[in-house]
Amino acid sequence: MPAIQSMTLQQQLSQYFGFNDFREGQLETIQHVLAGHSSLAIFPTGSGKSLCYQLSAINLPKLTLVISPLIALIQDQLKFLHAKGINAASIDSSLTQQQVQHVMQSVRQGECNILMVSVERFKNERFRQFLSQIEISLLVVDEAHCISEWGHNFRPDYLKIPMLCQAFNIPTTLLLTATATQKVKQDICQRFNIHPQHVVQTGFYRDNLALAVLPVTQHQKNAVLLAQINQHTGCGIVYVTLQQTAEQVAEYLQDNGVNAVAYHAGLLSEQRISIQQQFMHSDQQVIVATIAFGMGIDKSDIRYVFHYDLPKSIENYSQEIGRAGRDGQLAHCVTLANLDGLNTLENFVYADTPEHDDIDTLINLIKNETDESGKWEMQDLALSKACNIKVLPLKTLLVQLEMSAIIEPSYAYFAEFKYQLCVDKDVLLGQFNPQRAAFLSTILQHTQFKKVWGQLDFEALHRATNEPRTRVIAALEYLAEKQLIILETKKMTQVFRVNMERLRDPSIVSGMSHYFKDKEDKEINRIEQLISFFELDSCLAAYLARYFDDLQSPQYCQRCSVCLGHIAKLTQSTQPQQYELSQVSLFLSELRELVSSKQLTLTTATQAKFLAGISVPILGRLKVKNLAGFGALNQWRFADIVQIINALESK
């Protein structure tokens, strides 16, 4: 696009995006970025955050690299950009190796303006090597609240993004989010050194959303949901907590003449894509979905969002209702509320809290597996199973160890490099001068082929040639780029440098345990805040605006259920399963018998997770789902289950 630099931003907006005017905050944000200032943009869902980087990118000399949390979101953005004639691409798990090579070549040649990836892509040594060879003008972080531990969707890998800016000499960063409280905003600005004058925040309040909290008993929910859907025209989303509930509710609606379909992470990728596409082109369809659905669905005419179950937090609620009414027309957001699902929300939190003994196991594993040079290698899944900590909290824990300077990430590599020859070996070698052909011949000699695929033995190759790993990978990448081989990589392995002196500090385990207990308390508090919000006696919309630091909203929206005179009081409508203490004792005895045969011990918390039906690595390894007690108390609150176990153990 050589002529674009001579056009004004207003002209570019019209010519490339078809809009006559900028929305509030867009022009200011773009001007910050083009002046070389890192910026944070906080706009409501559907208010055009993406345009800020898209228009910036076509004015910048080098690549704009975008970190986005979901493939669905990336694909939606790419479709939009391609329709506008803007060269953009992604590198993600949906691409073949040949497609990845094509994208990389396009970026190297300057043909691609925008490259979109997930943050996990930076662990890939092939990708990092590729980035080190190109210049980047701008790094964009979408859903930037994931960076903050105060945010509702905290992702530990996002904490490393500031270090990535330094590692790849990226001069400017643009952070985008719709849901940032004051604490989250301050945290983000501190991490990226963003000055207050470069924070652009428009109002959170949306006057076209009619919020309602409708107290219902559990057995009334289906009938009330059906009645609500029949009162409204157009398409909508019904949010549920569990995959099983999505299937059941969708089936009920179908049986009652509603064009409904279930959507959740348990469906095949092809099914999810097909459902999304149907929804995007329909004006009368209902999606019954877990939170797996919605991010990246830029459909302007969603007329209602119903919460069949309680959302996880006020932030999640705001994000989910924000998908309604993006066309500015009236949309209804109704929560069918009671306290029956409270235990399910809490159990998700407790499942992600590592126990003191498991953290101790992790620290001892690091001590025992660190070599004399201070190098420690790990693979996520194997380590998760070894120390009984789920993968997400394990990543959080490792990041906390990094922040405490106990471990330092060195590099990551694939333990397995496999490739398949696309041409005869002699034909391949014949395309290179004698020196390079000899080097490639040595690689081939240290590859063990089984029929078609061969696996390279890096250690043996290094012993024989003393060639650095980077040169070998660069050679394989080149061969793949030239379509002389098909290259596959597996078993991502992360390498850390360990400060053994700090690691021996006896307070580490208790400190990390306290950190996670504090995090657990924060998450439980989020749920309590959510319940308090639904039972407010003042305007719901005004409260939400203030929660997200928007002090300019009206005091009364005149649309929400409270403004219309309906104050909600939530109750427990069903009683949890009742068991005699002797029956619970029998459930635990069967578990302990299984465990004793494996020479393991289980903490009280793990036993409580077993009764609650919460899956953690050790329970998965023991295959406890076949035992009668697994999930027997899944309608109970976790604290009550712990109390029962303590009572039994004290007898």
C-alpha positions, -999 to +999 in steps of 0.1 A: +000+000+000+026+026-010+002+055-015-014+052+019+011+074+038-001+105+018-037+101+029-051+115+061-064+092+088-099+103+081-095+094+044-080+060+053-109+054+076-133+059+048-114+043+020-102+011+037-128+006+064-159+023+049-166+045+080-173+082+078-164+091+114-142+078+141-159+065+172-151+080+206-115+073+216-103+057+183-085+087+168-068+097+200-055+061+205-043+058+169-025+092+172-007+080+204+005+049+187+017+066+155+036+091+177+054+062+192+037+062+226+026+029+242-011+032+250-040+015+269-074+017+253-105+008+274-136+008+253-170-011+258-175-043+240-184-037+204-170-001+204-143-006+178-111-013+198-097-034+169-098-005+145-072+012+166-045-013+157-058-020+122-056+016+110-023+021+129-008-010+112-012+003+077+007+035+086+036+018+104+068+008+085+072-027+099+051-055+112+022-051+137+022-082+159-011-089+177-015-112+207-050-125+209-064-152+233-085-173+210-082-188+175-119-179+169-112-143+177-081-143+154-100-159+125-128-134+128-104-105+127-085-119+097-118-123+078-126-086+084-091-075+074-090-095+042-124-081+032-108-046+036-078-055+014-054-055+043-026-081+043-029-100+076-022-135+087-020-157+117+002-185+130-019-209+150-026-246+156-052-248+128-025-243+102-004-270+085+034-267+086+034-257+049+009-229+057+030-217+086+060-215+063+041-195+037+030-170+064+066-166+077+078-160+042+051-134+036+062-116+068+099-118+059+092-102+025+072-074+040+040-085+023+021-089+056+011-059+076-004-077+106+005-111+122-018-125+149-007-152+174-016-165+209+007-157+237+016-194+240+032-192+205+062-174+221+073-206+238+079-221+204+116-219+196+110-219+159+087-189+162+111-170+185+139-176+160+116-163+132+108-131+152+145-124+159+149-121+121+123-094+115+115-059+126+083-051+146+068-017+148+039-024+172+029-051+196-009-053+203-023-071+233-060-078+229-080-087+260-053-070+280-070-075+313-055-111+311-022-095+321-034-084+355-037-108+385-066-084+395-083-092+362-110-119+359-093-139+331-057-137+344-034-158+322+001-163+337+019-163+303+006-127+298+029-115+326+059-123+303+048-099+276+068-069+289+099-091+287+090-100+251+090-064+241+126-061+253+137-094+238+125-085+203+132-047+205+095-038+201+093+000+206+055+005+210+027-014+227-010-010+224-032-027+250-069-032+244-097-043+268-133-037+276-133-048+312-107-030+333-114-020+369-093+008+384-069-018+399-065-036+366-058-003+348-031+007+373-015-027+371-013-027+333+001+008+331+028-001+357+039-032+338+041-015+305+053+020+317+022+037+301+018+073+312-017+085+323-020+108+293-018+078+270-047+059+286-079+064+266-110+053+284-145+059+270-177+053+290-186+017+300-223+025+302-246+014+273-281+028+273-296+002+249-291-028+273-320-036+295-306-056+325-329-078+345-325-102+374-353-127+376-354-149+407-366-184+398-365-219+414-344-245+397-373-266+385-390-234+369-359-224+349-367-243+316-403-230+315-393-194+324-364-195+298-388-207+271-413-180+280-386-153+279-374-165+245-409-165+231-413-129+243-384-117+222-377-117+185-343-122+168-314-143+178-298-147+212-274-165+235-282-186+266-252-190+289-248-221+311-220-233+334-216-269+324-214-287+290-241-312+301-265-284+309-259-269+275-270-301+258-300-306+281-313-270+277-308-270+240-327-302+237-356-289+258-358-257+236-357-278+204-386-300+217-406-268+223-401-255+188-371-232+193-343-232+168-316-239+194-283-256+194-257-264+221-221-251+220-193-260+243-156-270+244-165-307+243-177-305+207-153-312+178-136-282+163-155-286+130-189-287+149-181-255+167-170-237+136-202-248+118-224-236+147-207-202+148-211-198+111-248-207+112-254-182+141-235-154+123-259-157+093-291-164+112-316-139+127-337-164+146-312-189+162-305-195+199-271-207+210-271-225+244-234-222+254-208-223+280-183-194+282-164-212+253-188-192+230-188-155+224-153-141+222-146-133+186-183-134+177-188-100+162-225-102+154-242-068+158-279-079+160-279-102+190-312-092+207-309-110+240-284-127+263-298-149+290-279-164+319-295-197+327-268-202+354-249-177+374-219-162+356-184-165+372-180-129+382-192-093+375-165-090+349-176-122+331-212-111+333-203-077+317-183-093+290-211-117+281-240-092+281-217-069+261-223-092+231-259-081+229-271-051+210-239-040+193-260-023+166-272+002+192-308-012+192-326-023+223-313-057+237-324-076+268-300-092+293-319-115+317-304-136+345-325-165+358-311-164+393-310-186+424-282-198+447-284-234+436-253-232+413-232-213+438-213-244+448-204-252+412-188-217+407-169-221+440-157-256+431-140-242+399-120-220+422-110-246+447-100-270+419-073-245+408-058-240+443-026-261+447-022-277+482+008-270+504+022-305+500+019-304+462+038-271+461+064-288+483+066-317+458+072-292+430+100-274+448+117-308+456+113-319+420+131-288+408+158-293+433+164-329+423+161-324+386+184-293+383+218-303+369+252-291+381+251-261+358+218-249+373+197-260+343+162-274+348+139-287+320+102-294+322+071-303+302+038-289+314+017-320+314+042-344+328+051-319+356+014-313+363+009-350+369+040-354+389+032-328+415-007-329+414-012-293+403-035-285+374-017-270+343-031-234+347-022-230+384+011-247+377+019-221+350+009-194+375+032-209+401+062-210+378+056-174+368+056-165+405+089-183+410+102-163+380+090-131+396+108-140+428+141-146+408+141-183+419+139-196+383+147-177+351+134-189+317+163-196+294+147-210+263+122-235+251+126-263+225+108-292+210+120-325+224+110-342+191+118-330+156+103-353+129+104-347+092+095-364+060+114-362+028+095-347-001+122-356-026+149-383-029+178-378-005+203-374-033+181-349-051+179-329-019+216-328-013+223-321-050+207-287-046+234-274-023+271-266-026+295-293-012+299-277+023+262-273+029+254-307+014+279-323+038+262-306+068+227-317+056+241-352+050+252-353+087+217-343+098+203-371+077+227-396+092+216-387+127+179-392+118+162-425+125+136-431+098+107-454+105+090-459+071+082-423+061+089-401+091+123-396+106+132-384+141+164-363+146+187-372+175+200-337+185+223-349+212+241-374+189+243-348+162+259-323+185+284-348+198+294-357+163+296-321+148+296-297+177+271-276+156+248-253+176+212-264+178+201-231+162+220-238+130+204-272+127+169-258+132+175-230+107+186-257+082+154-277+088+133-246+085+149-237+052+143-272+038+107-270+049+103-235+034+116-248+001+091-278+004+120-303+004+108-317+037+076-317+058+086-307+094+067-316+126+076-307+161+063-321+194+068-322+232+075-286+240+102-285+267+110-254+287+144-248+301+150-226+332+181-215+351+176-221+388+190-201+416+196-229+440+204-207+469+170-190+467+153-223+460+166-237+494+148-209+512+124-228+536+098-200+533+091-206+496+065-233+500+045-214+527+049-182+507+035-197+475+008-215+494-003-182+510-002-166+475-027-192+462-049-191+493-051-153+489-059-157+452-086-183+461-101-158+486-102-131+459-120-154+435-146-165+462-150-128+470-157-121+433-186-146+435-199-129+466-197-095+449-217-110+420-245-122+443-246-088+460-248-071+426-278-092+416-296-083+449-290-045+445-317-021+454-302+006+431-297+008+393-278-022+380-265-004+349-252+025+370-234+001+394-217-017+366-205+016+351-190+027+384-174-008+390-155-003+357-144+032+367-170+051+346-182+079+367-201+097+339-231+074+336-266+084+347-277+074+382-308+056+368-310+038+335-348+035+336-345+001+319-331-024+344-353-045+367-345-024+397-353+009+380-386-008+370-393-016+407-382-053+409-355-059+435-343-095+434-337-117+464-319-150+456-326-182+475-315-218+475-344-236+457-332-272+460-316-291+489-283-309+482-282-347+484-285-361+519-262-388+531-257-404+565-222-399+579-217-436+576-224-435+539-199-406+534-174-426+554-179-456+531-173-434+501-140-423+516-130-458+526-133-470+490-111-441+479-085-447+507-084-484+498-076-476+462-049-450+473-032-474+498-026-499+470-007-472+452+013-462+483+000-426+482-016-404+508-044-379+502-050-346+520-083-336+534-087-311+505-081-338+479-107-360+496-131-331+495-125-326+458-132-363+453-166-360+470-173-328+451-164-343+418-136-319+412-109-334+389-073-329+398-043-348+384-039-373+412-076-383+410-074-386+373-043-408+376-062-430+401-092-433+378-116-425+406-146-417+384-157-453+387-160-451+425-195-444+439-182-415+460-168-394+431-191-364+428-216-378+454-216-344+472-214-323+440-244-301+452-226-293+485-205-262+491-168-271+494-164-258+529-192-280+541-176-311+526-143-303+544-162-299+576-178-333+572-144-350+565-129-333+595-158-345+617-153-381+604-115-379+611-120-366+646-141-396+656 
